[in-house]
């Protein structure tokens, strides 16, 4: 049985306080950069046609022409992702850009800076926490399969497993390890 680490919190909020931020009826599709992201995004839009879209890092490259409302990244540094060819600012000109606290090293384009969480290094988990903190009641992951073998050996999947009990009534995934982990948490 999975349990959330007692020290896991986000922006200073304890777990229940974080869940209590839900605004009834709000939906968010969190789009990752897995090779199947475009197909899963189409499926997500069929399930949630009026949802906000939050890109994880440079996920927009998988859906040319689409413009997100939100972008979440652990790579918010001035020399990191934002403003580079991998994550051009022009693609997200109207989006709210969320990144982690990098101690005054954040790119000037960043709108919100969050801290106080343990993600095990996965931007998709940071995006989910950001969406919950922003108050989205229902979150659907597309293209966030997290299936590369490096994720298992680095502890990322274990971190997802520890957070999953918190997410089980709010977050679903369309595939891969995130789907498996979230589904297992719902069975507990």
N, C-alpha and C positions, 0 to 999 in steps of 0.2 A: 504494500500500500504506500503510495507516494504521500509525502507530507511537505509542506512549504517550510523552508528554513525559517526559524523564528525571527531572524534578523533581516529577512527579505522585506524591503519596503521601497517606496518610490516617492521621490520629492518630499520626504519626511512623513509620508502618510503610512500608517499601519495598513495591513492587508484589508481589513473590513472597511476602513475609511476610504480606501482606494476603490473598492467595489461599490460603495454607496454613492459614488459620483455619477452613476449611470443616469442618462437622460432618456426617458422612455421613447422608444421608436427610432432612435438614431442608429445608423449603420455605417460601418467602415470596411472597405476592402483594403487589406494590406497586401500590396503587390511586391513580391520579391523578384530575384533575378535568375531563378532556375531556368533551364532550357525550355521547360514546358509552361513558362509563365504566361505567354500569350493565350494559349488554349485554356488554361485555368482561369485567366482573367475574363475571357468570354463567358465561361461557365458561371463565374462569380457574378458577373453583370446580369445574367439570366436569373440568378437567385435573388440578387439585391440590385434591381435596376436604378434605385434612387440613392444608393449609398455614396458616401464620400470616398475618394480614392487617396490612399497614402502609399507613396512609393517608398521602398526600402533602398537606400543608397541610389544607385543609378539604374533602377529597375525600368525606368522609362524607355530604355533602349530596346526593350522587348515589345513595346506597344507604340510604334512610331505614330506621331500625330496626337496622341492622347496627352492631356494636360492634367496633372494631379491637383488636388486641393491642399494636400499635405505631403511633406517629404520628411522621413526620419532617418538619421544616420549617426553612427558612432564616429564617423569620419568627418567631423565638422571643422577640422583645423585649416588654417589659412593655406597651407601647402599640401593638403591632403587630397580630398575628392572635389570639393565644391569649387566651381570655376575652372576645373580642368576639362580636358576632352572627355573624360569618363563621366563627368557630372556637370554638364554645362548649365550655367545659371539661366540662360535663355529658355531652357526647357521647363523651368519651374518659376517663371517670373511672377506668377500670381499665387503661388503656393505658400503656405506657412511652412517654413523650414525649421526643423527641430533637430538639435544635436545634443550630445553629452557635454558636460562641463569639462573644458580643457584648460582651465585656469588662465583665462584671458587670451587664449590662443585661437579662439573661434573666428571663423570667417565673418566678415562684416555683413554678409547677407543673411546670417542666422537670425531667426525671429524669436525662438524659444530655446532656452538652455536648461536641460534637466540634469539632476544629479540624485545620488542616493539610491542606488539599485545595484543588483548583481545580475548581469546578463550572461556571464560566461563568454563574452566576446561575440555574441550574435546580434547583429543589427535588427534582425526580424523580431527577436524578443524585445529589444528596445522599442521597436515600432509598436508592438502589441501593448506594452506598458504605457507608451505615450498615448495611444488611442483610448485606453481605459482611463488614464488620467484626464484626458480631454472630455470624457463623459460618454463615449460611444457605448451604447447598450449591447450591440451585436457586432462582432468583428469576424470577418472571414479572410483566412489566409489563402492567397493564390500565388503560386510560384515561390513558395517558402518551404520547399520539401526538406531541406537540410539533410541530404543523403550522401554527401561526400564523406569518404571514410575518415578524413581528418577530423570531422566533427565528433565522431565517437571517441577517438583517442584523445581529443583535447578536453573532454568533459562538457562540451556544449550540450550534448543530448541529455546528460545527467542534470544539467542546470535547467533545461526545459522541463524535465520530469519533476523537478522540485517546485517549479512555478505552476505546472499544469493544474493542480487542484484548485488554485485560485481562479483559473481561467475557465473551468469546465462548464459554467453556465453562460459564458459570454463569448467564447472564442471557438471557432471551428476552422478546420483546414481542409483543403481539397486534395492533399496528397503527401506522400513521403513520411518521413519520421515525425514531422509535426502533427500530421493526422493521427498516426499511430499513438503518439504520446498523449494527445488530447483525448482521443477515444478511450484509451486505457484509464485516464483520470475520471472520465464520466462513469465508468463501470464501478469505481470504488465507492 
